[in-house]
């Protein structure tokens, strides 16, 4: 996490120095280079999500990701509103210098974060104890096969009592050896780990299934799901790639709209003032602060699944882009912006879905590719939408927004395919044998 924060700090310092000494505009390239080479804030967000995946049970990750994005929204909203008036009053130097100081203070906070591995191990131990207590109660209370089969789905999700005892024995016998034989981790190992995550239906857990040998092949294939998320997930490969593409197409649209939105608002027929642009941007980021409330309504009141939350958010993104394309007055702009209140949940919940089908040992590898592709989406979206807007503004000023709304169809179709397949599989499982029997055989 310290790398992107240090890069943003150096970028802000470089930009503040260039403004203070009134250097050429070419100095901005140095500032952007320092921020980009370190991964920028997108890498920090993805790393933050990976950290949350380590310290949060899988059922709570979606909400934690939303809270992280909410923090970004609150900070971005306050910054957008304040900066407009601050720049108008004192110029650019003081706001940029203040940003550099805040980035440096953020860098000092990172060492205060607890070791995620220790917290993850503590959560795993608590989950292991709860499963053992639950299964011991089931064995004493369930005296017929029907009750046993009804609880089979729960066992298959966390692992059977025999597998848990085997995994516990593995942890106890090999914990010291793992500490003594730590192998240096390099880029090649990361690439191999990423490829295994996105090319196999089998999720490997280092704690329960053992380490990977020198040829990077798994020691033993364990079909049962362990308490750390390891085991076999039928159809995981194509689901991982569908989630990955859906995530990046969504980010492509979101980032693209942010890139040319300021130019769009300043141009005819809207002709926003700089202060009004700051208010609109602050309003947009401020809506993210309400995302946890929206998620609570979705989950607690409407009982919506993660997939339905994602689909609802994608529909909101498309609707906002369509309304923005026909904006001729500031009121329509704020109506389109208000629709983004329901669109902010797509990103964290797609991340939560990816996190839910990989083991604790594979979280870093899963989010590594997500971070890499997100940066590529940012770059391609910036170039694509700036060129598209400049080429079509003479034809119709809102054409780029319509293109963005059309692109949303792609992630919507991908997530809908996953929903349909999961629904069909659920129906087939109810008609056939219990899930535990299917997994073991």
N, C-alpha and C positions, 0 to 999 in steps of 0.2 A: 504493500500500500504506500510505502514511503516514496517509491519511484515516481508515480504520477504527481503526488503532492509536491515533491521537490521540483519536478519539472514545471509545474504551474507557478510555483514561487519564483523560480528563476525567470520564467516568461514574464511575470508581472514586474519584476525588478528591471528587466531589460526594457520593457515598454515604458516604465516610469522614467528611466534614465534618458531614453530617446526623446520623450516629451519634454523633460526638464531642460535638456541641452538643445532642443529644437533640431534634432537630426533629421535626415531625409526620411521620407516615407518608406524607403527600402529597409529601414531598421525594423519595420514591423515583421518582415520575413524572418528575422532572427528570433523575435519573440514567439512567433507561431511555430518555428522549427523546434524551439526548446520545449514548448508544450506538446507538440505532436510526437517528438521522438521519445517522450516519456510515457505516452499513452493517453494523455489528456484525462478529463474527468470521467469519460466513459469507462476507461480501464479501472479507475478507482471504484466506480459503482459495481462493476462486475466482480471485482475482488471483494468488495463489501458483501455482495450477495453470496459469494463462496464462503466467506467467514460466517455469515449468518446460517448457512447450510450446515456448517460444522457444529454450531452451538444451539441449534433449534431443531426440535422434533419435526418430522416431515409434515405432519398435519397442520403445523403452525407457520410453515415457511412462507406461504402466500401472503399472509397478513404482515409478517415481518418485512418482506420485500416491499410491500405497499408503504409501510411506515418509513422505510429508507428513502423511497421516492418522494414521500411526503416531506421529509426533511429537505430534500433538494428543492421541492416546490416552494416551501416557505422561504428558504433562503433566496432562491431565485426571484420570487415575487417581491420580497422586500428590497432586494438589490435593484431590480428593474425600476421600481417606483422611485426609490431614493436617488438612484444615479441620474435620472433625468433632471431633477431639480438641482442636484449637486453640481453636475456638469454645467448647467446654465448659470449657476451662481459663482463657481470658482474655477471652472475650466476642467481639463481632463486629468491633470497631474495628481491632485489630492485623491480622487476616487480610485485611480490605479494604484497609488502608493498604499492606500488603505487596504486594497485587495491583496497586495503583496504581504502586508503585515498579517492579515487574516490567514492567508495560505501558510505562512511560516508558523503561526500559532497552531494550525491544524497539524502541521508536521510534528510539533512537540507533543501532541496528544496521542500519536500512534504508538509510541513505546508503552503507554499506559494500558493498552488493550491486553486482556488476559490471553494466554496461550489457548487457541481454539482446540488444540488436540486434547488438552487436559479436560476441558469442558465436555468435549465430544465423548471421551471415555467415561466420564461421570454419568452422562445421559444414557449411554449404552448399558452401564451397570444397573442403573435404576430400571431401565426397560427390561433387562434380563430378569431381575428380581420380580417385577410385576408379572411377567409372562409365566414364570415358574409358579408363583402363587396362584395365578388364574388357572393354570392347567392342573395343579394339585386339587383345587376346588372342583374342577370339572370332573376329574376322575372319581371323586367321592360322591358326587351328586348325580352324575349321568350313568344310569344303569342299563340303558338300551341303546341299540345301534342308531336309532333315529336322532337322539339327542347328541350322540357323538359326531354324526355326520353334519349336524347343524353347526357345530363349533369347528368344523374342519377348515372352513375358510379362514378363520382367525389363526389357526395353527400354521396354515400355509403361508400366511403373511409374515409371521414372526419366527417360524421355525419350530419344529417339534421339541418335546422335552429331551429326547435322546440326543438330537442334534445340538441343542443348547448345552447339554452337559459335555458333549464332545468339543464344542467350540470353547467352552470354559476351560476344559483341560488343555486345549491347544494354547489358549492365552496364557495360562499359568506356566506351562512348560517352556514356552518360547518367548515370553516377554523379555527375559534377560538377554537371550541370544539376539533378539532384534535390536536391543539397545547397543550391544557390543559390535554387531556387524552391520552398521549403517553404511549403505552404499551412497557414494556421491551421486547427486541427481543433476543431470545435464539436459540440454535441449533435445538431444536425440531420444533420451528416455521419455521426455514429455511428449514428443511426437508419437512415439510408439504407444504410450498410454492413451493418448487421444484417439488414435486409430482403433485401438481395442475397444474403447467405449462406444464408438460410433460404427463398429463393424461386427458386433457380436450381440446375440440375445442373452448372453450370460454376463451377469454383473459380478465382478470379482471383489471379494472382501479379504483384505490382508489378514485381519484378525481371526476370522473364522475359517477361511479356506487356505491359509498359508501364503508364504511369499511366492513371487514369480521367479522361476529359475533363470539361468543365464541366457537361454534362448527365448526368454520372455513368453514362455508357455505356462499356462496355469498348472499347478501341481496336481490338483484333483478337481474334477467337475462335480460340483454339488448342486443338484437340482432344487433342493429346498431353499427357501428364502430365509436368510438369517436375520437377526435383530438389527444388523447394521445395513440392511438393504441389499445384501448380496444374494445371488441365486439366479435362476433362469426366469426371464421375462419374455414369453412368446410374443414376437412382433416388435421387440424393442428397437431393432435397427431402423425400420422404416418410420417408426414413431419419433425416434430421435431426430432423424433428418427432416421430417415434416415439421416438428417443433422448431428446429433450427431455421428452416426457410421461412416459416410463418413469422418467427421473431424478427428476422432481418428484413423481410418485406414490410412489416409494420414499422420498424425503425426507419427504413428507407423513406416511407411516407411522412412520418412524424418529423424527421430531421429536414427533409426537403421542404416541408411547409415552413419550418422555422427559418430556413436559409433565405428564402425570397419574400417572406412575409413583410419584413420592414420596408423593402422597396415597394411592395404591393400597396402597403398602407400609405406611404408617402406620395404615391403617384395618383393621377386622376383615375377615377372620379372621387376618390376618398379624400386625398390631400390632408392626411393627419399631420398635426404638429409633433415635434419631438416629445413634448410632454405627454400628449395623448398616446403616442406610441409606447412610452414607458408605462402608462396606466394600463393599456391593453395587455402588455407583456406581464405586468405585475398581477393583473386579474387572472390571466391564464395560469401562471405559476401558483397563484394563491388557491385556485380550484383544486390543485393537487393535495392541499392540506385537508380537504374534505374526503379524500379517497378512503381512509380507514372507515369513516362513517358509511360510505356507500358500500364498502365490502361487508360491513356488519349487517346492513340491510339485505344485501344479496344472500348472505349465508344464514343468518339467524331468522329473518322474516320470510324471505322468498325461497329459502332452502335451495339455492342454485348451486350447481356443481362448478368446479373450476373451469371446465370446458364452456359451460353456458356463460360464465362471467367473461371469458375471453371473447366469445362470439358477440356478446352484447357490446363490449368495448370496441370491437372492430366495426360494428354497425354504427356506433357513435362517431368513430373517426371518419367514416365515409360520409355520414350525414353532415358533420361539421365542415368538411371540405366542399360539399355541394352547396351548402348555404353560403360559405365564404366566397364561392365563385360568382354568386349573383349579388354580392354586396355592393351597394351604391351609396350607402349611408352608414354612419358610425354605429347606429343602433343594430343594424344587421350584422356588423362585425362582432359586436359583443354577444349577440344571440348565437352566432356560430362558435364563438369562443366558449360560451357557457356549455355547449354540448360536449366539450372536452372533459367536463366533469365526470362523464360516464366512460370516457375513452382511456383514462389513465391506468386502468387496471389490467390492460392486455399485456403489457411488458412484464410486470412482476409475476403474473400468474402463468405465463408461458415459461418463465424461468423456474417457477415452482414445479411445473409439470416435468421439465427436464431433470430437475433435482430429485424428483420422486422416483424415477426409474433407474437411478444409478446408486451404487453403494456409497457409504461414507468415504471409502478409500478412493473413489473415482470422482468426487465432487470437483476437485481442482482441475482434472483433465477435461471434464465436461464443460466447465465454465471457461477454460482456456480457449477452446475453439469458439465458443460463443463470443468472447471478448475480441478475438481476432476478426471474426466475420462482422461484428458490429462496427469496428473501425473501418473496415472495407465498405460497409454500407454507408457510413458517414461520408467517406470520401466520394464514392460514386454518386450518392444522393446530392451532395453539394454541387458537383460539376453538372450533373444531369438537369437538375431543376433550374439552376441559373441559366444554362443554355436554353432550356425549354421556355422559361419565362421571357427571356429576351427575344426569342424567335417568334413567339406567339402573342406577345402583348399588343402588337399592331392588329392582329386578327380579332382577338377577344381578350380583355384584361384578366378574366378569370379562368382561362383555358387550362393553365397549369394545375389549378385546384381540381378541375374535373378529371384530369389525368391521374392525380393522386387518389381521388375517390375510386377510380376504376382499378388501380393497382391493389387496393384493399381487398378486392374480390379474391386475389390469389391466397393470402393468408386465411381468409374466411373459408375458402374451399378446402384448404389443407386441414384446418381444425375440424371442420364439419365431417371430413372423411374419417378422422380419428374417432369422433363421436359416434358415427354410424357403425364403424367396425367394433367399437367397444360395446355398443348396445346389442349388436348381433351376437357377439361372443358371450355376453351376459345371458341372453336368452338361450343360447345353445347349452351353456353350462347348467342352467336350471332344468333343461329337458334331459340332460345326460347325467353323468356321474358327478360326484362332488369334486370341487376344485383340488382338494388334497390328493385324491386318487389320481386325477389327471396329471398333476405336477410330478408325483413320485414315479408314476409309470412312464 
